[in-house]
C-alpha cells in the first residue's frame, strides 16, 4: 500500500521546467531511494513533497489525501518530516533548541520523551553537545542533528535529502546503518535522495533513478544493484 | 545634578530600549525595517489618552488596555498591509511600512488634531525623595514599567513555545516551516509583540514629552541609532544600546548646550558606523540570499 503517491508531476522554477511527468510510489514501511546526479531533480522533488515548491500540474497524495497545494507547516502536521538539502538547521540556537523545535507540534509528553531518548541513543554525540550552538558542530554532527530534528516530529514518512553529503565514508556507513535501524525498529517509511548509489541501494527496498527531471529507471534495489552498468550510464560517472 | 541626569537618561533610555527591541524583533523575524514603528508608539499613546479621558480610568490601569489595543492594532496592520506584500522585493515592503507611517499620522491628526496634548498622569510633577535627591516620579515609572515589560518579554521569549518559534523563525524560515511552524503566524505574533512593547514606551513617555502627531518619527530615529549601537540584529544589543544612548544623550545634554541633545543619536550613529559598524553585539558576516 503506497502511503505516498506522486502522479504526473510537473514542477517549474520560474520558466525552467525542472520535473517532467514524475510518477513515484512509496510503500508503507519501506525504504525508497531516489538516485540521480546533481541537478537531476531530487531536491526539487523533495521540496515539492514538503510544500516548499508548488507543482504546475499533477498531484501528490499522502495517505490518500491530496497535499500538493498545502503550505509546508500543514504538511508536517500531516506526518511528513524532512531533513532537507543544506540541512537548514538553526545555527544560532543550541542543539537542544534545534531538537525541541522538531517537537514543536507535539503534545504527547510521554511519546515525546520516548522519541527524545531514542534519538540520543542513536546519536549519543548530540546528547553530549545539547548546550552547544548548532553552528559549532562538525558536518557529520550537523547531519545527525538534521535527521534527529526531522525524526522528532514523530512522522509517518521521513524524507532525507542526501544524508551522505560532505561526510567521510566511515560516517556515511554509520549514519546509513542508523537509518536502516530506524526503519527496521520503528517501521518508519523512509524516502531518501542520494548520489551515493551503493550505500543507498544497500539499505533501500526500491529505487528510482532520476535524470534531467525524469524517472529514467525504477525497480527493486536488488535488481538495480545487479545492473550496475545501466545504472552508471544513467548517473554518469558515479 | 548628575544623579538626575542619569535617571533622566535611564528613563529616555528605557523608551529607546523598548522601541529598539520592537524594531529588531521585526527585523530578525522577517528581514524588514519597520518604518512605521514610531507610529506604533504614537498610536498607543493616543489610545491611552482616549481611554484615560473617556473611561476615566486611573493612569496605570488605563495602561493595560491601551497596550493590548496597540498590539491588536499592530496585528491588523501586519495582516492587512504587510502580509499581502510579503513576497515582494524588500524595497516594496519598506515603502509599505512608510505608507503605514504616513497613514497613521494622518489618521491621528484627523481624529485628535495637531495640537500637542499632555497625557494626564498622577506622577507628573511628583518627586521621589532619595537621600538628598529629588527624582522625577514619572521617570521612575518609566524605568520600572519598562524593566517589567522587558522581564515579561524575556520570560515569554525564552520560556514559551511561541517564544522558541520566534527564535526559530528568526534563524531559518525554511527550517522553521519544516518543523511545522507557520512562519506567517509567527510574523503576525512578532508584530503584535512589537506593537505592545512600543506601546509601553509611548504611554510612559507621553506625560513628560506631550503627545503629538510627529512624536514617533524622532523616537524611531533615536531607537534605530540605539539598535545600530547595540549591533543591529541583536536583541540584547538593542536593549543595552537603548539605555546607553539615553544616558549619553542626557549626560551630554547636561554639560553641553541643550541644542546638542537632539543631535546625539545621529552623531552616535555616524560614530558607530565609522568605528565599528557591527555595533557592540552584532556579528559581522555575509548574508546569503
Boltz contact constraints between the chains, C-beta under 6 A:
constraints:
  - contact:
      token1: [A, 72]
      token2: [B, 177]
      max_distance: 6.0
  - contact:
      token1: [A, 73]
      token2: [B, 177]
      max_distance: 6.0
  - contact:
      token1: [A, 73]
      token2: [B, 180]
      max_distance: 6.0
  - contact:
      token1: [A, 73]
      token2: [B, 181]
      max_distance: 6.0
  - contact:
      token1: [A, 73]
      token2: [B, 182]
      max_distance: 6.0
  - contact:
      token1: [A, 76]
      token2: [B, 180]
      max_distance: 6.0
  - contact:
      token1: [A, 77]
      token2: [B, 180]
      max_distance: 6.0
  - contact:
      token1: [A, 82]
      token2: [B, 178]
      max_distance: 6.0
  - contact:
      token1: [A, 88]
      token2: [B, 172]
      max_distance: 6.0
  - contact:
      token1: [A, 88]
      token2: [B, 174]
      max_distance: 6.0
  - contact:
      token1: [A, 88]
      token2: [B, 175]
      max_distance: 6.0
  - contact:
      token1: [A, 90]
      token2: [B, 168]
      max_distance: 6.0
  - contact:
      token1: [A, 90]
      token2: [B, 171]
      max_distance: 6.0
  - contact:
      token1: [A, 90]
      token2: [B, 172]
      max_distance: 6.0
  - contact:
      token1: [A, 90]
      token2: [B, 175]
      max_distance: 6.0
  - contact:
      token1: [A, 92]
      token2: [B, 171]
      max_distance: 6.0
  - contact:
      token1: [A, 93]
      token2: [B, 171]
      max_distance: 6.0
  - contact:
      token1: [A, 101]
      token2: [B, 168]
      max_distance: 6.0
  - contact:
      token1: [A, 101]
      token2: [B, 179]
      max_distance: 6.0
  - contact:
      token1: [A, 102]
      token2: [B, 179]
      max_distance: 6.0
  - contact:
      token1: [A, 104]
      token2: [B, 179]
      max_distance: 6.0
  - contact:
      token1: [A, 104]
      token2: [B, 180]
      max_distance: 6.0
  - contact:
      token1: [A, 104]
      token2: [B, 181]
      max_distance: 6.0
  - contact:
      token1: [A, 105]
      token2: [B, 180]
      max_distance: 6.0
